């Protein structure tokens, strides 16, 4: 998504965000899902304007979710 935003590729942004939105929802990572949904809508609108800032937030939330999942995996 970062690359799509940097290159101005709205369709690539939309597609990648759509995929991550579904995965985030399936795993209960609601912040990841919400931010991905925002990026998907930006791409659907045919633009990447404002996407870079949301991608940064998404990267942070993704890492936070990854750490939670990793901690849970280690408990098993």
N, C-alpha and C positions, 0 to 999 in steps of 0.2 A: 504494500500500500504506500509505503514511503516513496518507493521508486515511481509508482504510478503518479503520485502527487507531484513529485519533482519533474517528471517528464510531461505533465499536463495530460495524462491519459485517463480520461474520465471513465471509459468503459472498463479498463483494467482495474481501476479503483473500485468501481461498482461491483464487479465480479468477485474480487478478493474480499471485499467487505461483506458481501452477501454470504460467502462461504464461512468466514469467521463468525459472523452473526449467528448462524445456525449452530456451529460448534460451541460457541459460548453459551447459547441457550440450552443446549443439550447437557452441558456440564454444570449449569447453574452459576456461571460466571456472568452475572447480570450487568455489571459495568462494562465488560468486554462486549456483551451483546448490544447494549445501548449505544456505545460509541461506534461500533461497527455499523449499526443501523443508521446512524447519522452520516457516516462516510458513504454508505450505500446510497442514501438519498442525494448526497452531493453529486456523486457520480451519475446517478439517474437523471439529474438535472443538466447533465452534459458539461459539467465544470469540475474543477478541482479547487476552486477558491475556498480558502479556509480549511482545507483538508490537512495541511501540514501540522497545524496546531492540534487538531483532533488526533492525528496519528501519534503525536508525542504522548498525549494522554492515554491513548490506547496501548502504546508500548509499556507504559508504566503499569496500567491495570492488568495487562497480560502477564507481566513479570510477577506481579503480586499474586495473581491467581495460580501461576505456575508454582510458586513457592508453597502456597497452601496445599495444592495437589501433591506436591513432592513430600511435604511433611506427613500428609495422610497416607501416602503410599508406603512410607518408611514405618508407619505404625503397624502395618499389616504383616 
